[in-house]
Amino acid sequence: MTDTPAPAADTPPAQATAGSTMRTRRVVRWSAFRDLLLVPPILLVLVVGYFINHSFVSHDNLVNVLTTMSGISLLVLAEVLVLVVGRMDLSLESTFGLAPGVAIWVTMGTSKVGAFTWASPWMTIPLALLTGLLVGVVNGLLIVRFGLNGFIVTLAMLIALRGLLTFLTGGFTLTRIPDSVEWLGNTRVAGVPVNIVVCLLLFAIGYLVLNYTTAGRALYAVGGNEAAARAAGIRTDRVVIAVLVIAGALAAIGGLIYTGQFASVQVSQGDGMIFNVFAACVIGGVSLNGGRGSVLGAFFGITILTLIQKLLSYGGVSADSLKFINGALILVALVITRIAGGRRQD
């Protein structure tokens, strides 16, 4: 009896394993490098700003930049999570205004709407968070349980929530702000604004969750291929609803920070912010198709947009010009992504 030789393999197992490991390392290295692609442009903006006005790179101005972006950056963080999971939430900008508006209307009242209140001022922040969570739950149920189109649902919610805030406030600005909200927006601890600390802390948590936890891998799996993720045992419906709920809470926190900074809630608070949010996400390398994106990249995205806005103001250019720049940056980012990724961005 003779031994039958095993069929020849194209690649020895050891070499195949080594090749796979090298490819994995290249992907990891490219991913880490891609997150830092916006660092050179940010440095370039700082250099240009220095030559326009030396104070542009001063400590006070850089702190002011971080303070300015602390509120909207949490909308960016929320949208990153939603986009990674393969969905889209347009209602975040309305939640940004509605959550603090409802909470302050309930706890503080207003001379224009009525002095009667239903809760104590210390409940303002919890009520705002509850409002954000509730908006996320409604979005999640409509999109996941009822199978409605996420774009249309969140667009309708954007309009409805804006109308609800107008109805509750009677169209007037809420100016009676509780101390807890003003503390969140304006207080400094050891010389560092609390809003910056909260913003950076939440971004750090988001980065760690997406990159180093099972939950983060589940988000990428659902956004990359929902059917495959479901077949692998991931409860995709729960993941999507959870992300939308967390996004609503992040939008509420961002709205509270913004409200504390300006000591008021306007009916139009957050109006138009979603465009800057998507600009920051796309510029930061977050895919609109789901399954790919970085919290760090998105953070750099909103940073460079804020710096450009500041640079325009230092140069005496109208802030309205930022709309053109944002649109141009999105197109450039899409082209770069198309070339680097080798596939179309639908």
MIMI-832480 format. One record per residue (C-alpha): x, y, z. Coordinates in steps of 0.001 Angstrom, whole numbers, padded with zeros to 6 digits, always signed. Layout:
residues N
XYZ ...
end
This chain:
residues 346
+000000+000000+000000 +001518+003313-001078 +000963+006725+000380 -000855+009158-001836 +000934+012499-001946 -001067+015425-000691 -002196+017900-003331 +000255+020702-003811 -000895+023972-002398 -000243+027230-004154 +001047+028778-000954 +002517+026929+002029 +000470+027424+005222 +003341+029180+006983 +003738+031618+004095 -000014+032158+003889 -000140+032943+007592 +002819+035288+007303 +001251+036998+004301 -002038+037410+006139 -000245+038879+009143 +001650+041336+006945 -001567+042422+005251 -003216+042910+008634 -000265+044998+009804 -000430+047110+006637 -004173+047688+007189 -003575+048673+010813 -000714+050989+009861 -002719+052605+007056 -005698+053027+009368 -003538+054728+011983 -001951+056935+009308 -005312+057808+007778 -006544+059140+011120 -003677+061644+011085 -004073+062838+007501 -005667+066098+008643 -002831+067011+010994 -000661+068632+008232 -003589+070759+006942 -004356+071837+010518 -000724+072877+010996 -000854+074723+007665 -003928+076675+008776 -002152+077572+012019 +000897+078792+010103 -001230+080894+007740 -003127+082269+010726 +000130+083200+012425 +001208+085324+009464 -002211+087002+009307 -002275+087700+013024 +000284+086463+015552 -002416+086078+018184 -004087+083383+016077 -001796+080735+017586 -001877+082168+021084 -002935+079995+024002 -006106+082009+024571 -007201+081727+020941 -006553+077977+020747 -008544+077463+023948 -011275+079603+022408 -011258+077357+019314 -011719+074248+021440 -014457+075978+023430 -016248+077056+020264 -016256+073543+018829 -017051+071723+022099 -020803+071774+021542 -020986+070925+017852 -018186+068368+018181 -020505+066162+020230 -022934+066231+017307 -020018+065072+015167 -019256+062246+017599 -022916+061205+017577 -023065+061236+013775 -019864+059182+013525 -021469+056404+015559 -024632+056524+013444 -022714+056526+010143 -020426+053676+011240 -023466+051526+011901 -024738+052278+008405 -027452+054797+009229 -027888+058565+009062 -029436+060953+011596 -030442+064414+010421 -032485+065184+013537 -029417+065664+015753 -029334+069408+015120 -032937+069767+016336 -032257+067596+019388 -029334+069964+020042 -031864+072748+020617 -034919+070839+021822 -033296+068876+024678 -031983+071889+026644 -035023+073928+025568 -037527+071451+027004 -035504+070948+030180 -035140+074675+030850 -038759+075392+029938 -039873+072756+032456 -037522+073791+035274 -037159+077561+034868 -040123+078768+032861 -040019+082160+031171 -041791+085456+031565 -042945+085210+027968 -044375+081701+028181 -045313+081602+031854 -043590+081459+035201 -045094+078116+036203 -042579+075277+036403 -042946+071519+036799 -039563+070578+038254 -036622+071927+040252 -033664+073574+038478 -031279+070759+039500 -033250+068444+037210 -032401+070450+034073 -029458+068317+032942 -031185+064953+033659 -034314+066116+031827 -032283+067261+028832 -030540+063879+028675 -033903+062125+028994 -035260+064193+026101 -032289+063254+023925 -032660+059586+024816 -036381+059703+024025 -035747+061209+020591 -033249+058417+019909 -035744+055767+020997 -038431+057161+018690 -035973+057289+015773 -034823+053749+016494 -038314+052289+016696 -039470+053992+013504 -036371+052958+011553 -035795+049455+012934 -039143+048158+014137 -041283+049769+011446 -038650+049484+008706 -038998+053103+007589 -036321+054911+005601 -033859+056418+008062 -033160+059514+005988 -036857+060400+005709 -037580+059577+009361 -034802+061761+010736 -035596+064546+008258 -039200+064536+009459 -038002+064480+013065 -035714+067427+012365 -038711+069478+011231 -041063+068198+013927 -038649+068790+016803 -037870+072290+015604 -041594+073012+015459 -042101+071533+018937 -039470+073841+020432 -041107+076823+018755 -044507+075769+020108 -043275+075276+023677 -041393+078575+023846 -043907+080580+021875 -041084+081586+019556 -039246+083450+022317 -035671+082930+023492 -035278+081240+026882 -032923+083364+028940 -033432+082038+032480 -030645+079460+032630 -029992+077327+035746 -026591+077486+037399 -025760+073880+036475 -026019+074629+032749 -024015+077849+033023 -021387+075902+034990 -021183+073333+032190 -020765+075992+029536 -018524+078575+031177 -016739+077306+034301 -013001+076636+034352 -011338+074054+036573 -007597+074543+037071 -007717+077000+034184 -009314+074508+031770 -012927+075044+030595 -015243+072277+031772 -016867+072036+028322 -013497+071138+026763 -012888+068468+029393 -016341+066950+028821 -015866+067028+025040 -012425+065411+025073 -013515+062824+027635 -016499+061726+025543 -014354+061568+022395 -011787+059465+024265 -014524+057092+025400 -015886+056880+021860 -012412+056166+020480 -011732+053415+023007 -015140+051802+022522 -014926+051728+018728 -011352+050501+018590 -010901+048216+021571 -014238+046687+022552 -016572+044006+021273 -019355+046582+021060 -017237+048722+018740 -016476+045784+016482 -020196+045022+016384 -020898+048550+015124 -018401+048177+012283 -019757+044723+011469 -023358+045941+011259 -022375+048928+009129 -020147+046865+006854 -022569+044013+006168 -025719+043859+008263 -026837+040479+006918 -023452+038917+007666 -023426+040483+011126 -026863+039048+011838 -025739+035638+010622 -022748+035896+012979 -025103+036253+015932 -025021+040024+016385 -028392+041464+017356 -028302+044126+014698 -031638+045728+015582 -030547+046315+019154 -027209+047706+018021 -028834+050240+015686 -031401+051360+018272 -028724+051657+020960 -026556+053821+018684 -029461+056149+017845 -030310+056483+021534 -026690+057273+022460 -026537+059775+019600 -029594+061542+020996 -027960+061774+024424 -024734+063168+022943 -026722+065790+021026 -028429+066773+024291 -025086+067189+026077 -023771+069270+023189 -026884+071421+023344 -026455+071951+027087 -022851+073068+026581 -023891+075474+023827 -026743+076806+025969 -024408+077378+028910 -021943+079257+026728 -024567+081688+025403 -026801+081668+028517 -029894+081185+026394 -031847+078806+024190 -032954+080261+020892 -035664+078690+018780 -033115+078315+015985 -030435+076714+018176 -028589+074114+016114 -030211+075208+012857 -027920+074317+009922 -025308+072617+012099 -025927+069240+010489 -024155+070433+007329 -020983+071213+009267 -021375+067898+011087 -021451+065912+007857 -018609+068017+006468 -016464+067172+009500 -017336+063464+009243 -016593+063183+005535 -013401+065230+005775 -012380+063034+008691 -012689+059892+006571 -016020+058535+007824 -017787+056565+005099 -021372+057462+004285 -021907+053804+003358 -021252+052522+006870 -018684+050195+008367 -015756+052600+008172 -014786+055703+010074 -012739+057044+012922 -013628+059159+015934 -010157+060705+015823 -010454+061587+012142 -013841+063215+012695 -012436+065213+015614 -009687+066554+013380 -012370+067277+010771 -014389+069575+013023 -011141+071090+014316 -009972+072182+010880 -013420+073542+009998 -013462+075609+013202 -009926+076853+012582 -010827+077899+009044 -013844+079776+010372 -011640+081580+012879 -009070+082275+010185 -011722+083854+007979 -012830+086111+010816 -009211+087135+011489 -008771+087893+007806 -011930+089972+007658 -013739+087490+005411 -017471+086951+005894 -018377+083797+007808 -020875+082978+005044 -017899+082101+002858 -017389+079075+005080 -020350+077408+003381 -018486+077389+000081 -015315+076165+001777 -017179+073393+003592 -018741+072207+000347 -015409+072326-001471 -013698+070408+001328 -016370+067710+001222 -015888+067278-002541 -012110+067116-002148 -012450+064602+000672 -014783+062439-001422 -012352+062483-004339 -009442+061537-002073 -011501+058755-000495 -012492+057488-003927 -008877+057386-005093 -007539+055854-001868 -010349+053341-001437 -010673+052348-005052 -014448+052324-004955 -017300+054781-005426 -018969+056604-002563 -022686+056256-003152 
end
